[in-house]
Amino acid sequence: MISTLLVANRGEIACRVFRTCRELGIATVAVYSDADASALHVREADAAVRLPGAAPADTYLRGDLIVKAALAAGADAVHPGYGFLSENAEFARAVTDAGLVWIGPPPSAIEAMASKTRAKELMGGAPLDPATVTEADLPLLVKAAAGGGGRGMRVVRALSSLGAELEAARSEAASAFGDGEVFLEPYVEGGRHVEVQVLADAYGTVWALGTRDCSLQRRHQKVIEESPAPGLPAELVASLHESAVTAARAVGYRGAGTVEFLISPAGRAHFLEMNTRLQVEHPVTEAVFGLDLVALQLRVAEGSRLPATPPEARGHAVEARLYAEDPATGWTPQTGVLRALDVRVLPTRPPLNVGGGTPHTLAGPALRADESGAVPGGRAGHGPALRAGGLSGAAAGGSALSADDSGASLGGPASHGPALRAGGPVGDGPGGVAAAGHDLMHAAPWLRVDAGYAAGDSIGVHYDPMIAKVIAWAPTRDAAVRLLAQALRRARVHGPVTNRALLVRSLEHPEFTGARLDTGFYERHLDALTAPADGERYAAVAAAVADAAARPGAWRNLHSQPQAKGYGEHEVRYRRTRGGGFELVDDPGVRVVDARPDQVRLEIDGVVRPFDVTDHGDGYVHIDSPTGAHALAVRPRFTDPQDRAEPGSLLAPMPGTVVRVGDGLAAGVKVTQGQPLVWLEAMKMEHRILSPASGILTALHAVPGRQVEVGALLAVVNEATAEATQEEDTAS
């Protein structure tokens, strides 16, 4: 029996594993880098061990330090999470050689499948040889052999760029996984990314747990996932299941894994890879099957048997990944303090009383997970409040979740209570799930939030920018998609720029609602999905009026000059009225109904709408309304003339580390438009800084290994001297 578990990871997945451990009575140990000293996963663990340094290569990729940490903390098992060393056979062996239980497949299975090149050979395919590919083989996909998550992946559409893309992919893969091996395969245009979750025990039982569609991706990293994959013919699903089970049996697999396929527009399935670990998107499978996959991983590692068949899948689940990134500027990662992370849904259902006892409230008051993480109303039929721990979700009737401590969700069927018996998933009814719990989990729509950050946490430059995952389950796909879109639209997410608006627009796009899915979705629609949001003017009006309401002033019986306040691109002018209200000067058709410092109600063309206004004192005001959210910079009254960059300046678009500069670059060297000058690494992804024009590089401040902040001056290209240098070339 496992008594103490170390999670060799960080962020959301570490918190996710800890929550199941708490329900099973297993003590938890975190490891942390210096950058993560106060991170959420460290606060949630029973004990924590420091890994000196900040870069992944010095911390979370140091298997030797992690094994020492487990032994020092008295752990008897190690869970790798996903990413980092989760698919590293040498690390798995080091864990077992130290006398610890490895929560994952045997090292031999990892060696066979975790290397994508060997996996393809095992499944009857083979990577392409970079030395022999021709124009006829284009487009190509460069992939990392030792990991996933979109890192080390590049699409090649011209043979002339193959060498550079291979080099960039190797560098990124080595940084993310400690292994720079990459390979080539054909890139299927317009395909669907579909995968099968497998779970196997040590006695020959292998479950195929339905399908997941993960086609909506940016930079080959998944953004929105769902289960089951919609619209697949039954015979294709059966074939995918059979292939997945065959792959697992072929390598003597044990534990949770995922077999991934690319479905061509003609409906042909191409094997991509097998991920020998838990996937980020595992919650959608848990939702439709009523399972806790982490609990099952632990029980399998302890030697328990799986039932012959899994439970029946019910309904539909959709997951959206909330990232600190700006999709409108090339998906650039964002950093800073997360000021608020609250997910809200409208209370639309009455309290549900299941089996007598304390009602399991679906429409209760706001829950702050930093206070108790308890489900309002408590655990149905079991007396006191149940700690939700992030696996239960806000049912359609939940009120609000504040994920500023545990990432717990609110008000829905508790996944560790009646909905799912995490303490007894094996042999506890069909598929290891108590029948009554399985029914309760699928009794009504619900929402779940798995967070890796809480309000007040800082999002830094060293790791993946995912803040949280939001998952919705409902009896039908339409209902699940609608619930998730509404929850995200009404969420309060304050701090760095996020992809929240993009997620809402994606979920409501006709191609997505119509289940017309493929991996080119964002290439086709990114401009429309990132267009400026409607209603920003009204948000600015609300911000100005809320600020005025916080600063009481007397009404004057004279026609005074209007007061003005600037937010973003908007200037709002207003006057105070005799009754203590406000009159807008430049906004016909808009009337201030009432105003408080934290909320303003505006009547816009006859319709009254509320606007919640929050000023965290960081130079931005956040305005949330049922129709959307805005973060507007507070405009200073006067602009400093020195706050202007020299023409041709290349500024760091994000904080990060300079990993290299172009060969032969120095002040005075000629450069051409689009030429890569500097490579920045931020949040485990490499970003190229290109020359904006042809000209002379007059300054180069970037130095490999140096960390830079957003807006730091990297280089200066003087376009004005380009013609002169061309004349010099001609003369010489």
N, C-alpha and C positions, 0 to 999 in steps of 0.2 A: 504493500500500500504506500502511495505517495503521501508524505506528510508536509514537505516544504518544497516549493517549486520556484526556480529562478527563471525569469523570462529574459532571454538574450536579445532584447529589442527595446524599443522606446515607443512613446506616443500612444496613438489610439489602440494599436494591437496589444501592447502591454497592458493597458487599462482593461481591454476586453477580456484577456485571459485572467487577469486578477479578479474580475467580477465573478467568473465561474468558480474560481478557486475559493472565494469567500463562501459561496453557496455549498461547496463540497467540504468545507472545513479544512482546507489546505492553506498553510501559511505561504506567504509570497515574498519574493526577493526581487528587487529591481537592480539593474546596473545603470549607471548614468555617466555621461561625459561632463566636463566642466560647464559646457553650454547648457546642459540639462539639469543642473544642480537643484533647481527648484521646480522642475517640470511636474506636470500632473501625474505621470506614471510613478514618479518617485514619491509623491505625497500619498498615493494610494497604496503603496506597498507596505508590508509589515517591516521590512528591512531593506536597505539599499547599500550598494557598494560602488565606490567611485572608480571610473576608468579615466586616468589622467589624460587630458588633452581635449580637443574639440572635434577635429576632423574624423570622419568615419574610419579612416585607415589606422588611426591611433587609438580608437575606442571600440566601437561596435563591431569592427572587423578583426579585432584581436581575440581570436578564440582562446589563446593561452591565458589571457587575463580574465576572460569570462569563466573559464573552468576554475581558475584559482578563486574567483569571487564566489562561485557556487560552493566550493569546499569550505571557504572561510565563513560563509554565512550558515553553514549546516544544511544546505539544500540537498535533497536526494534525487532531484529530477530537474531537467532543463527543457524549456519550451522555446523554440527559436523564433516564433512569430512568422513574419514574412519579410523578404528582403534581407539585406545584410548577409548573415551566415546560414540562413534557413535552408539553402540548397548546397551546402558545402559538406561533402562526405568526410573530409579530414576533420572538420569540427565535430561531426557526429561521432566519429571514432574516438576523438579525444575525450568527449563526454562519457562514452561508455567505458573507455579505458580507465577513467578516473573513478569507476564504480558508481556512476550516476545513471539514472534512467533517461533515455533520449525520447522525447515526445515527437516522434516522427518516424519515417520509414527506415529500414535498414540502410546502412551506408552503401551497400552494394546496389540497392534500388536507386539511391540518389545518384551514384556514379553512372548508372545505366540511363537514367531519365533526366537528371538535372542538367547534364550537358546536352544542349539542344542538338548538337551534331551527332552524338552517339544515339540519342533518342530517335532521330530520323532514320539512322541506319537500322536500328532495331525494328522500326515500324515499316521497313522496306523502302525507304527513301534515302537520299544522299544530298548534302549541300552542293552548291555550285562551286566550281574552281575559279577564283578571281583571275587566274592567268589565262583561262580559255573562254570566258564569257565574251559575247559579241553583241552588236547592236540588236540582233534578233532576240536576245534574252531580256532586253529592257521592257518594263522597269524592274529593278532589283530591290531587294530589301536586305540591308545589313542588320544582323541581330547579334546580341551578346549571347555567348554559349552558356554562361553560368548564372544568368538571372533574368528577371523580367521587369515589369513595371514601366516599359517604354524606354528604359535607359540602355544606351548602347545601340539604339535603333536608328537607322537612316534609310530614306528612300532615295534610290539612285536612278535618275532619268537620263543621264548622259554619261558615257564611258569616261569622258574627260574628267569627271568629278569623282570617279570611283576611288582613286587612291586617297584623296583628301577625306572622303567620307569614312573609309576604312580606318584611317588614322584617328579621326575624331571619335568614332565608335569605340575603338580600342581604349582610348584614354578615358572615356566616360565609363565604360564597363569596368576598367581596373579601379577607378575611384569608387564606384558603387558596390562592387562585388568582390574586389580583391583579385580579379581574374580578367585579363584583357583579351581573352579568346573571343573572336567573332566569326561569323560565317555568312554566306550568301544564300538566298533562296529567291525564287520568282515572287514578285509582288502582284497579288491578284487585285485588280481594280474593281471597285463596286461590290466587294465581298462582304459577308456578314461574319462577325467573330462570335462563334458559338462554342460553349464549353460544357463539359459534363463533370459534375462533382462525384468523386468516388470515395468510398470509405471501406477499408478492409481490416480484418482481424488476422491473427496469427494461425487461424485454423482453416483457412481456405475460403471464407465467406467474403464476397466483394459486393458492395452495394453500388449501384448507379443511381444517384439522386437527381434525376431530372436533368434539364438543360438550363443554361443561362445565356442570354444574349448580351454581349458587351461591345456592340458595334460602335456606339458613340464614344469616340476617342479623340484626344488631342495629343500630338507628338507620340502616338502609339501607346498612350496611357489612357486607361478607361476613365470615363466621366460618369456615365449613367449605365446601370446594369439592371437586368430584370430576370425573373424566373416565373414560369417557364418561358423559353424563347418563343415568341409568338409566331404563328403561321407556318410552322414546319410540318411537313407531311408526316404521318405516323410512321411510315416505313423508314424515313430518314432518321427520325428520333430513335427508332429501334436499332438502326445501324450504328448510330453514334454511341448508344449505350453499349452495344456489343463490342465495338472497337475499344471503348474506354475500359471495360472489364477485361478484355483480352490484354491490353497494355499493362494493366495492374498485375494480372496473373503472371505475365511473362517475366516480370522482374521480382516476383515474390513480395509484392507491395504490402505495407502495413500502415494503417493510419489514414489521414485525410490527404487527398491529392486532387488535382484537376487536370483533365485531358482536354486540350484546346484544339479547335478546328476552325478553318476558314471555309465558309460555304460560298461557292462561286455563284454568280447570277443565274447560272444554269442549274443550280441545285447540287453540284458535286462537292463532296466534302474532302478537304485537304487537311491532313494531320499537320498541326503546327508544333506542339510541344506538350510535355507533361510537366506540370509544376508540382514538385514533390513537397508540398507545404500547404498550409491553409491560405486561401486567397482573400484579398481585401473584400471581395464581394460575397463572401460566404453567408452574410446575414439573409440574403434573399432566399437562399436554399433553406436555411433554418426556418424562415417564416412560412414557406409553403409546406414543409414537411413536419413542422412542429418539433424540431430537434435543437439541441445544443451541441454543435459540432466540437467545440472545445472540450466539453464534458466527455463526449464520446472518444476523442483523442486520448484523454487521460485514462479512461477505463480500458481502452484497447492496450495502451502502454502497460497497464497493470496486469494484463493477461486475460481480460474478460472476453467472452465470445459475443459476437453480434447475432441477433436473430437471423433466421434464414432470409427474410425479406424485410425491406424498410417499410415505414408507415406510408399511408396513402398521401399523395400530394393534394393540397386543396388551395384554391384561390390563386391569387397573383401577387407578387411582391416586386417593388421597384426601389432601387437605391440610387441616390445622387451623392457625389463626392463634393464637399464644400472645400474649395482651395483658396488660400491666400495668394491670388494671382490676378493679373489683369488681362483677360482675353483680348481686349481691344488693342493692346500693345504687344502682340506676339506672345501672349501667355506669360509675360514676365512675372517671376515670383515677387511677392510683396512681403515686407517685414514690418514689425512694429508691435505695439501693445494691443492685444485683443480686449477691447473695452467692454463688450457685451456679446453674449451668445445665448439667445433665448429663442426657442421654437414654440410657436403658438398655433393652436387650431381652435376653430370656433366650437363652443359647447352646443352640440346638436343632438345629444342623446341623453336620456335620463339615467340616473344611477342604475346599475345592473346588480341584482342580488342573486348570486349563484350558490345554490345549495344551502341557503340559510346563513345565519351568522352575520358577521359584519359586511355591509354592502361593499361591493367592488365598484368604486365610483368612477364612471366614465366621464362625467361632466362636473368636475370639481374646481376648487379655487386654484390659483397659480401655485405651482410647486417650485421652490428654489432648491435645486439639488445640492447646493453647498450647505444646506441646513440639515437635511436628513436623507434625501434621496428616496423618501417613502412614497409609495403609491397612495394618493388620497383615498380615504375610505378603508385602507388596509387590505389585507389578503383575504379573499372571499372565503368565509367559513373557517378562518383560522385565527381570529382574534385580532391581535395588534397589527400595526402597519408593517408592510413588507418593504424591505429595501430593494428598490427596482434595479439598481446597478447597471442600467443602460441596456438591458436586454428586453425589458418590457417596453411597450411603446405608448405614446399618447393615442388613445382611441380617438375616433372621429369627434368624440365629445370632450377630449381633454382641454384644459385651459391654457397652460403655459409651462414650458420647461426652461429652466435656467441651467445650462450645462457648464456652470462655472466651478464645478468640483469633480463630480464623478462621471459626468456625461450621461447621467441617468435620464431615462425618459419618463413620461408622465401618463398616468391615468389609463393605461391600456391593460390588456391581459398580461399579467406578470409572467415573463418567460421562465422565471425560476420558481414560480409558485404553482398555482393550479394549471397554468398553461403548459408548463414543461417541468418535468421532474428531473432537474439537472443532477440531483443526488442519486438517481437510479435510472439512468437512461437505458441500461442494458438489462434485458429480461424483465422489464416492467411493462407488460402489455405489448401489443404488436409494435415492433420496431423500437422497443425500448421506451415508449412514451405512454404514460398513463392515459387511458382512453378519455377520462373526464377532462384531463388537462388539455389533450389534443383538441377536444371539442371546444373548450373555452378559448384557446388561442385563436380559433377560427370562428368565434361567435359574433364578432363585430370588427369593422375596420379599425386599425390601430397604426400608430407611428412609433418608430424607435430611432434613437439618436446614439451613435457611438462617437464620442469625442476624444481627441487627444490633447485638447487645450481647454482652458477655462477662462472666464473673464478675469482680466488682470495679468494673464500670462503673456510673455513676449514670444513672438514668432521670429526666429532668427534665420541665419543664412545657411546653416550647415546641413539641414535635413529637408526631407520632403515637405512641401507646403500644405499638405492636407490638414485641415482643421478638424473636420468631422465628417461622418457619413450619416445621412438621413434616409431612413427606410420606411416605406409604407406598405401595409398589407391590406387587401380587400378581397371580397369574393370574386371580383372581375377585374380585368386589366384596366378598363376605363375608370373604375372607381378608385383603384390604387394610384393611377397616374394623376387623377384630379386631386386626391387627398394630398399627395406629395407636393404638387405644384402650389396648392393653396398654403400648405404649411411653410414652404420656403418663401413664398411671397410675403407672408405675415411675420416671418422671423425677424428678430432684432439681432443684426450682426454688425457690430460697430468696431472700427479699428482699421486695419489694412484693407485695401481694396480686395474684394473676393469675386468669385465667379457666380455668386448667388443669382443675379439677374439673368445670366446666360442659362443657368439650370432651369429657371422658370420658363423662359422662352423656348428652350429645347423641349421641355415636357409638353408644351402647348403647341408646338409646331405641327402642322398637318401631316408631315411625313412621319413624325414620331407617333402621334395619336393614331394614325392609320397603319402603324406597324410596318412602314416601308423603310426598313433599316439597312444601312451599310456603313462601312468605315469611312466613306468620303463625305459624311454628313456635314462636318464642320468646314471642310474645304469649300463646299458649295454655299453654305449659309452663314459663315462667320460674320460677314459684314452686317447682314440684317440682324443677326442675334446680338451684336454688340453696338447697335445704333443707340444714340443718346435716348434715354428714357423720356417718355412723355410726362408732363406734370412737374418738371423741375421748377418752373416759374412759381407754381403754387406752393411748392416746398419752400422756396426762398421767402415767399410772402409769410408763410407760417413761422419760419425761423425769425424773421424780423419782428413780427408781432409778439411772439413768445419772449423775445429779448426785451421788448418794450414793456411787456406785462411784468417782467421781473424787476423793472426799474420804474417804480411809481412816479408819475408826474402829474402836475395839476393842469386841469383844463383852463384855458384862458378865454375870456369873453372878447377876444380879438381874433381876427383872421391871421394867425401866425404862419410863418414859413413852415412847410412840412419837414419832418425829420426824415433822414435817409440812413439806410443800412445796406451794405453790400455783401452778397454771398455768391461765390463762384463768379459767373458772368452776369449776375443780376443785381441791379440796384432797386431797392424797394423804398418808396416814399409813402409816408402816412401822417395823419394828424390824429390827435386824441379828440374824442367827442365829449359833450357835456355829461353823458351818462357813464363815463369811464370806459367807453369802448374805443374803437379805432376806425378811421375812415381812410381807405386806400386812395391814393392820388392817381396812379397810372394803370389801374387794373379794373376797367369797366367789366361788369358782370360778375365781380367777386365781392362778397360782403363778409366781414368778420362777424360771425355769430357770437362767439365768446372766446376768451383767450386767458390762458394760464401760462406760467413759465414752462410747463411740461406738456401742454396740449393746447392746440388751437383748432377751432371748428370754423371752416370756411363754407359759405354757400357759393357754389360755382354754377352759374347758369341754372339756378333754381334747385340744385341738389346740394345738400349739406354733407360734408365729408370731414372726418376727424384726422388730425395730423399730430402724432406724438413727436415731441421735440426734445432732444437730449444734447447737452453741451458738456463734453468731458474735459474741457479746458485744454485741448491739444491743438487748437486752431481750426477744428472742423465742427460743424453742427450736423447731427444725424436726424433726419426727418423720416419717420415711418408712418405709412398709411395703408389701408386695405388694398390700395391699388399699386403700391410699390414703395421703394425706399430710396433715399438720396443722402449723400454725404457731401456737404458743401463747405468749401473753405471760407473762413471769415475774412473778408477783404479788409486790409488796412486802409486807413483814410489816405495815407500818402505812401507812394512807392519809392523805395531806396534806389537811386540811379545806379548804384554799384551792383545791384542784383541782376546784372546782365552778363551773359557769357560772351566771350570773344567769338566773332564769326568763325565757323569751321570747327568749333570745339566739339569734341566727342566726350560726352558725359556718361558715367556709369548709369545704366537704366535701372539698376538694382544693386543692393549691397552684395558683395561676393569676394572671391579670391581670384586674382589674376593667375591663370595657369600657364599661359604662354603668350608671346607676342610673335608677330610674323617674322619669318627669317629675313635677315638683312635690314630690318627696319631701324632707322635712326633719324634724327633731325637732319633735314636736307635731302632726304630720299624722295624720289617721285613715287606716287601711288595712283592707282586708277579707281574709278568709281566702282563700288561693290567689293573691293578687295578686302579680305579679312585682315584686320590689323591687330586685334586683341581678343583673347579668349578668356571669358569669365566663367567661373564655376559658382553656381548658387543653387542651394537645395538639391545637390547631387546631379544637376543638369548643366551641360556646357552651353554657353551662349556666345555667339560670335559678334564682335563689334566691327561693322563694315565701314569703309571709307565712304562718306556721303557724296564725294565728287572726286574727279581727277585733279591732281594738283601736287603740291609739295607738302610733305610732312614737316611742319615747322617746329613741332614739339612732341615728345613722347615721354609721358610721365608714368605709364604703366610699367611695373616691374614684376616678373614672375614671382609668385609666392606672397605678394603683398595683398592684404585685405583692403578693400575700398568700400566706402559708403555710397549710397545712392546719390547721384549728382557729382561725384568726384570727377575731376578733369583727368581723362586718360590720354588724350592726344589732341593735336590741332592740325587740321589740314587747310592750307591756304589755297583756295581755288583760284584766286586772282593771278597767281604766278604760273598757272598751267600753260597759258599761251606762250609766255616768255620761255618756259622750259622747252616747249615744242619748237620754238624758233632756234634755241640753242642746239637742239638735236639736229635740226635741218642744217644749220651752219657747220656743225662738226662733221 
